[in-house]
Amino acid sequence: MTTARPKLRRLSHHVIDLIAAGEVVERPAAALKELVENAIDSGANRLNVALLGGGTQRIEVSDNGCGMTPDDLLLAVERHCTSKLNDEALILISTLGFRGEALPSIGASARLSLISRTPDSDTAWQIRVEGGVITPPAPVAGPVGTRAIVEDIFFATPARRKFLKSPRVESNHAEAVMRRLALAAPHCAICFTLDERTIFDLPPQKPLERAQAILGETDALCEIDETRNDMRLTGFICGPACTRATAAGQFLLVNNRPVTDPVLRTAIRVAYRPVIEPGRQPVVALHLRLPFDRLDVNVHPAKTELRFADEADVRALMIGGLQRALGHGAGQGGQKIRFSPSRSNIRYPARDSAPEDALPSATPERPLAGARMGPRPDLPQGGFAEQFAGFTPSARQIASPNAPPVAPPAADHPLGAPVAQVLDTYIIAVAEDGNLILVDQHAAHERLTHERLLAQHAEGRIRAQRLLLPEVVDLTAGQAHALLTHAGALGELGLEVEAFGGSSVLLRTMPALLQGGDGAALLRDLAEELAEDPDLTPGDSGAFERRLDAIVSRMACHGSIRAGRRLQPEEMSALLRQMEQTPRAGTCSHGRPTWLKLSRTELEKLFGRIR
């Protein structure tokens, strides 16, 4: 039996328009994006955007741009007609739009009305397109600029309409689009309303002010400005203490174009991975500028995905720039609060500067509930002298309630002066501006130890100390094999191990920075991690190197001050001063915050003084 040969036929223009419309306008937020991009490209500096039903009922975008003549309106709703593309090689594309598809696609699937007036015209003109059917322009009243109204979206494509989500979900997508576009055009005043509820009403702003308004983080933004091979990365990022559950707080621009490019998002994730908790997402507003000939924006009709001529170069700029911005000591970068309340009335009793070996050993002591003020003569001195050699803290300490008052700590000590230790775990300090600082002593010291271990490893080898009595550690056969397989690499980390019969191993040395730590517990944890990591194979030094940060993190955790360890004022001060000088000290090795700041405003809210 012969199957009938299918017959080729030419699709009608109406079907072609509907197919194309499905690519360009996949939901109301996509139509909104195209209309607002047109408004920005028109040179407008004021936009009013209003949606009903998440855009499923009505989308209205008004601008004060250059406007269009009747002939322009007729061409604007015809496919592949545009005033923005002067380079037929599709290289020098400086506008948000350029394909000439948006308005015809919207008109093919919805009821579109355009009202526009040029500055030299006595009247405005209106054109209508409903399901692809065009009504010629007619004169109407209207101000200079363009007003676009979209109603009953997808009425001409019922198959697409039934897949729309609830108005609330569509509203969320529309709001996300508007926030990205508002960030791309800080020079524009933008008023955005949803169901007659104002979401934001922004005047023309500086980039920092617009970023603060869009991100909602007015106090935690750190500026970034990096260059590499004719590329420039600018913008603002939040420190590792400010994260969100999703990537909704990541706003990316490339040559002023809002994008959701996977290359850039991966670079952000890699840069933040060592300093935030797993599963959390950083908050950033970044703008990448690069030559037009090193970028292809004609990848998808939505124009949110890109192709870079050199992805590796872009990733290097992003990761390196972000890591340098995150490499500040505690109290700088994303942790810095710009709010400046009046000076606190707290006075600091005088005391000599803390000694260089002020930090305590890692041996935990019995926890003591409550807060503890002043010195503790029953506690031992020193213990971490090598780790903090060459550092001289200068903040004033509390000595006794009767000591004479002195001025608050200097402004270059953003973590302030310690005044107490609570629950033998948390340090309370007061900053120069009167803000209250809370420090988790174990998390903070863990990061300091982590960075010192990495620095020694970068110099060639972590300094080790031979144990007076080598420790025998009993493991499973698989764990012992994994540990001994990487004995050479572990030796470079200061852990000298060797077989000791059966599934036991002998630990001969420990890193000097971890003096006093539990070597057997550390070795068991490392053996378990190495045995369960499928990417680590015998002889694969590269895979072990990629795991280096996590391995050093585990070592730092075992060698740090524990929660419940009582500290003297000198020890607390030395810890704060070193945090201010150590990269990435805003979070511990596991991504948890090492310190928190409560401003006067936040304290007054807690006590109900203000709302």
Secondary structure as GFF3:
##gff-version 3
##sequence-region A 1 611
A	DSSP	alpha_helix	13	24	.	.	.	ID=ss1
A	DSSP	alpha_helix	28	41	.	.	.	ID=ss2
A	DSSP	beta_strand	46	52	.	.	.	ID=ss3
A	DSSP	three_ten_helix	53	55	.	.	.	ID=ss4
A	DSSP	beta_strand	58	63	.	.	.	ID=ss5
A	DSSP	alpha_helix	70	76	.	.	.	ID=ss6
A	DSSP	alpha_helix	102	109	.	.	.	ID=ss7
A	DSSP	beta_strand	111	117	.	.	.	ID=ss8
A	DSSP	beta_strand	124	130	.	.	.	ID=ss9
A	DSSP	beta_strand	133	140	.	.	.	ID=ss10
A	DSSP	beta_strand	145	151	.	.	.	ID=ss11
A	DSSP	alpha_helix	158	161	.	.	.	ID=ss12
A	DSSP	alpha_helix	167	184	.	.	.	ID=ss13
A	DSSP	beta_strand	189	194	.	.	.	ID=ss14
A	DSSP	beta_strand	197	202	.	.	.	ID=ss15
A	DSSP	alpha_helix	207	215	.	.	.	ID=ss16
A	DSSP	beta_strand	221	228	.	.	.	ID=ss17
A	DSSP	beta_strand	231	238	.	.	.	ID=ss18
A	DSSP	beta_strand	243	244	.	.	.	ID=ss19
A	DSSP	three_ten_helix	247	249	.	.	.	ID=ss20
A	DSSP	beta_strand	250	254	.	.	.	ID=ss21
A	DSSP	beta_strand	257	259	.	.	.	ID=ss22
A	DSSP	alpha_helix	262	272	.	.	.	ID=ss23
A	DSSP	beta_strand	281	282	.	.	.	ID=ss24
A	DSSP	beta_strand	284	289	.	.	.	ID=ss25
A	DSSP	three_ten_helix	292	294	.	.	.	ID=ss26
A	DSSP	beta_strand	295	296	.	.	.	ID=ss27
A	DSSP	beta_strand	307	308	.	.	.	ID=ss28
A	DSSP	alpha_helix	311	326	.	.	.	ID=ss29
A	DSSP	three_ten_helix	333	335	.	.	.	ID=ss30
A	DSSP	beta_strand	348	349	.	.	.	ID=ss31
A	DSSP	beta_strand	371	372	.	.	.	ID=ss32
A	DSSP	beta_strand	405	406	.	.	.	ID=ss33
A	DSSP	beta_strand	417	422	.	.	.	ID=ss34
A	DSSP	beta_strand	426	430	.	.	.	ID=ss35
A	DSSP	beta_strand	436	440	.	.	.	ID=ss36
A	DSSP	alpha_helix	441	458	.	.	.	ID=ss37
A	DSSP	beta_strand	464	474	.	.	.	ID=ss38
A	DSSP	alpha_helix	477	485	.	.	.	ID=ss39
A	DSSP	alpha_helix	487	492	.	.	.	ID=ss40
A	DSSP	beta_strand	497	499	.	.	.	ID=ss41
A	DSSP	beta_strand	504	511	.	.	.	ID=ss42
A	DSSP	three_ten_helix	512	514	.	.	.	ID=ss43
A	DSSP	alpha_helix	519	532	.	.	.	ID=ss44
A	DSSP	alpha_helix	541	546	.	.	.	ID=ss45
A	DSSP	alpha_helix	548	558	.	.	.	ID=ss46
A	DSSP	alpha_helix	569	581	.	.	.	ID=ss47
A	DSSP	beta_strand	595	598	.	.	.	ID=ss48
A	DSSP	alpha_helix	600	606	.	.	.	ID=ss49
###
